[in-house]
Amino acid sequence: NNSMESDEHEIVLNPEVMTKTAPIYPFFAKLMKKEGFVTLEFIVSLDGKARDTKVLKSHPDNTFDKSAIKTIAQWEFKTQNTEYLAKYTIDY
């Protein structure tokens, strides 16, 4: 098992957030008292910012996706020596 030659990168689940802001609750979802979650996959760059963010799963579908993508873009994550792939779930 020589993982050095593998193209697969280990995904860091729920990486440590150094700077965090509360997600904006979409108006319609708040009005309808909806709750849910969005699971995002993204790359944490060397400066701790998320990039290339994509939604892996959300419930209810598309309700909180835009808010979650905007929120994760404002957060700062713990950095490593290289960029890394991460997965994080935001609950609403």
Secondary structure, DSSP 8 states (H G I E B T S, - for coil): --GGG------EES--EEE-------HHHHHTT---EEEEEEEE-TTS-EEEEEEEEEESTTTSHHHHHHHHHH-EE---SS-EEEEEEEE-
